[in-house]
Amino acid sequence: MVSAQARRDQEDFTVSRGATVRQACALVNVSRSAPRYRSTTPKRDSELAGELQRITSENPTYGYRFAWGMLLKAK
């Protein structure tokens, strides 16, 4: 599976070589809106992800449900 950033890079490279955005997206096999999409999830969930990583590093045998329960209990 190719990352979204890699697809953006491929589309940008193709456009820089003279292809239109429509042609580049057809070549890379993505929709025309996909290369410009920017996710807001990493910003929004960065604190939560850090806490989950801390819990799982301290307790590697805990599953995601138990770690999530620990987060809910802590609040």
One Martini backbone bead per residue (centre of mass of N, CA, C, O) as a GRO file, in nm:
protein
   75
    1MET     BB    1   0.097   0.036   0.022
    2VAL     BB    2   0.045   0.369  -0.046
    3SER     BB    3   0.094   0.665   0.051
    4ALA     BB    4  -0.031   0.977   0.038
    5GLN     BB    5   0.240   1.123  -0.006
    6ALA     BB    6   0.330   0.954  -0.249
    7ARG     BB    7   0.092   1.033  -0.432
    8ARG     BB    8   0.149   1.335  -0.430
    9ASP     BB    9   0.433   1.315  -0.551
   10GLN     BB   10   0.348   1.178  -0.817
   11GLU     BB   11   0.157   1.400  -0.909
   12ASP     BB   12   0.360   1.635  -0.906
   13PHE     BB   13   0.560   1.512  -1.106
   14THR     BB   14   0.364   1.483  -1.345
   15VAL     BB   15   0.292   1.785  -1.363
   16SER     BB   16   0.593   1.885  -1.404
   17ARG     BB   17   0.592   1.718  -1.696
   18GLY     BB   18   0.289   1.832  -1.828
   19ALA     BB   19   0.055   1.735  -1.687
   20THR     BB   20  -0.243   1.709  -1.579
   21VAL     BB   21  -0.426   1.652  -1.308
   22ARG     BB   22  -0.611   1.447  -1.439
   23GLN     BB   23  -0.388   1.268  -1.561
   24ALA     BB   24  -0.229   1.210  -1.301
   25CYS     BB   25  -0.462   1.074  -1.144
   26ALA     BB   26  -0.512   0.850  -1.350
   27LEU     BB   27  -0.226   0.728  -1.334
   28VAL     BB   28  -0.236   0.686  -1.006
   29ASN     BB   29  -0.533   0.617  -0.915
   30VAL     BB   30  -0.694   0.890  -0.825
   31SER     BB   31  -0.858   1.127  -0.706
   32ARG     BB   32  -0.860   1.473  -0.736
   33SER     BB   33  -0.898   1.527  -0.416
   34ALA     BB   34  -0.681   1.352  -0.263
   35PRO     BB   35  -0.401   1.513  -0.287
   36ARG     BB   36  -0.529   1.771  -0.102
   37TYR     BB   37  -0.569   1.618   0.146
   38ARG     BB   38  -0.595   1.708   0.503
   39SER     BB   39  -0.547   1.585   0.800
   40THR     BB   40  -0.671   1.636   1.150
   41THR     BB   41  -0.614   1.395   1.342
   42PRO     BB   42  -0.321   1.424   1.455
   43LYS     BB   43  -0.382   1.681   1.620
   44ARG     BB   44  -0.631   1.581   1.784
   45ASP     BB   45  -0.476   1.282   1.878
   46SER     BB   46  -0.191   1.323   2.011
   47GLU     BB   47  -0.247   1.298   2.315
   48LEU     BB   48  -0.385   1.021   2.307
   49ALA     BB   49  -0.150   0.864   2.175
   50GLY     BB   50   0.056   0.915   2.399
   51GLU     BB   51  -0.099   0.772   2.625
   52LEU     BB   52  -0.123   0.493   2.488
   53GLN     BB   53   0.184   0.449   2.461
   54ARG     BB   54   0.247   0.460   2.761
   55ILE     BB   55   0.071   0.223   2.851
   56THR     BB   56   0.195   0.005   2.652
   57SER     BB   57   0.492   0.032   2.754
   58GLU     BB   58   0.425  -0.051   3.053
   59ASN     BB   59   0.188  -0.262   2.918
   60PRO     BB   60   0.219  -0.493   2.667
   61THR     BB   61  -0.047  -0.686   2.737
   62TYR     BB   62  -0.234  -0.473   2.665
   63GLY     BB   63  -0.511  -0.380   2.526
   64TYR     BB   64  -0.708  -0.143   2.383
   65ARG     BB   65  -0.946  -0.166   2.582
   66PHE     BB   66  -0.791  -0.139   2.844
   67ALA     BB   67  -0.649   0.128   2.779
   68TRP     BB   68  -0.911   0.288   2.736
   69GLY     BB   69  -1.020   0.240   3.022
   70MET     BB   70  -0.790   0.388   3.165
   71LEU     BB   71  -0.848   0.663   3.039
   72LEU     BB   72  -1.142   0.693   3.144
   73LYS     BB   73  -1.069   0.664   3.447
   74ALA     BB   74  -0.869   0.915   3.465
   75LYS     BB   75  -1.099   1.144   3.399
   0.00000   0.00000   0.00000
